[in-house]
Amino acid sequence: MSVSVSEQLVHLAELARLDQRAKVVADKLETLPQAAKKADAVVAKLKAELDAAHVRKNSALLAKKQGENEITEERHKIRKWESRASELKGEREHAALGSEIGTAKRQIKQLEDAVLEHMEALEQVDKDLAALEKKHAAAVIDAKAEWDKVDDDLKALRAEFANFGVGKKALLDKLPAAVIKRYEVIANKRQGVGVAIISVKDDCDACHRAVPPQLVIQIMKGQVVESCPACNRLLVHHSMTRVEAPGGAS
């Protein structure tokens, strides 16, 4: 069954209404949860800081353990050398052994100082972790509260947005294949808005460029399905729809 040009324009006018409302809803879906997204970003930042603090703690623990093990090894060497002292007879051998023991003791002192530094670092990182965990827990609560504020509205908007697809398909099914193809190509290039309204000022409500008077008359009379010379969106006359011109799209 063929569809007259006039009927096609009426269907396109309804598509314009759906497109414009869908864009409004899509914008709301993007802007409505901005505070919640910012709260999520705070949570993510604090989580990263927590993870980094845990890495620092693990590194300090490992370094402390390694230092303690090295101290144990050095002390073991000293005990072994000291047990051999009675077996040595020559003064040179005693002097060499004493030098080895002295070196080991100095090494132990350096290792003990390093272990003390690691312990101090651990004490500080534990304080940092306690503060970060408190902040992170509070941020998680804040983020949940922000999402709770907008959850119902987001669900309603998502449901409304999903319905646009059903309504759009029903309208497209009433149009000739060639018009559908033109509409889809344009909509894909124009943020989903493939139809524009010729306003009372005879300009395109999407790009705000003047529409040639002859083309305005032809479309108003339902004679042609044509595009805006400037933005290429399919045009319908404002008399065919009650859609109010949006802020404008380019």
CORWO-V952388 format. One line per field, one symbol per residue. phi: phi as a letter, one per 40 degrees, with the letter a starting at -180 (. if undefined). Layout:
phi->???
This chain:
phi->.cbcdccdccccccccccdccccccccccccdccccccccccccccccccccccccccccccccccccccccccccccccccccdcccbccccccccccccccccccccccccccccccccccccccccccccccccccccccccccccbdccccccccccccdccccccccccbcdccdcddccccccbfgbbbbbccccgbcccbgcccddccdcccdcgcabbbcccbgccbbccccabccccchbb
